[in-house]
Amino acid sequence: LQLPKVWGDILGMASFAILLGLGRSLYARYGRNISAILLCGMIGATVCYLIAGISTNLVIAMLACVLTGLCTSMLWPGTLILMEEKFPNPGVTAYALMAAAGDFGGSVAPQLLGAVVDTVSASDWALQLGATFSLSAEQIGMKAGMLTASFFPLLGVVALVYIVKRFTKRTI
């Protein structure tokens, strides 16, 4: 975008955070079907990551990253709501396991993406591809990271479909 890095970071992260808060506020006011919200959010996040990873237009790529805030806004609180809807008497242990799994995913996924970005950025392939698209090797690495990131919400879609089909809350 030809912006100084500090402004790009501030604008990108601030916009992401605003949309994250907006999504949660809209669900609090109007939301009803958490399964549909989660499915739309995960599909939307996948699309945003793919656009950010494939687009050579920096404005479109940044907008996709910012829109990811809206798409992911209900994923964490939504999984808690879904658990309460689908599992009878989940108890403290279930919430503790979900928190541990969330912490695990929140640490492993960024580490994996960093490894992908570093590996791709250091490759000759990234230099050649970057020259073709007028991008630096680091930009090619970031795009590879975004494409890798698209795997996580797709995995979430598979898990969500399984949970919705498999589990129905039964009260005794």
Secondary structure, DSSP 8 states (H G I E B T S, - for coil): ----HHHHHHHHHHHHHHHHHHHHHHHHHH---HHHHHHHHHHHHHHHHHHHHH---HHHHHHHHHHHHHHHTTHHHHHHHHHHHHSSS-HHHHHHHHHHHHHHHHHHHHHHHHHHHHHHHTSHHHHHHHHHHT--HHHHHHHHHHHHHTHHHHHHHHHHHHHHHH------
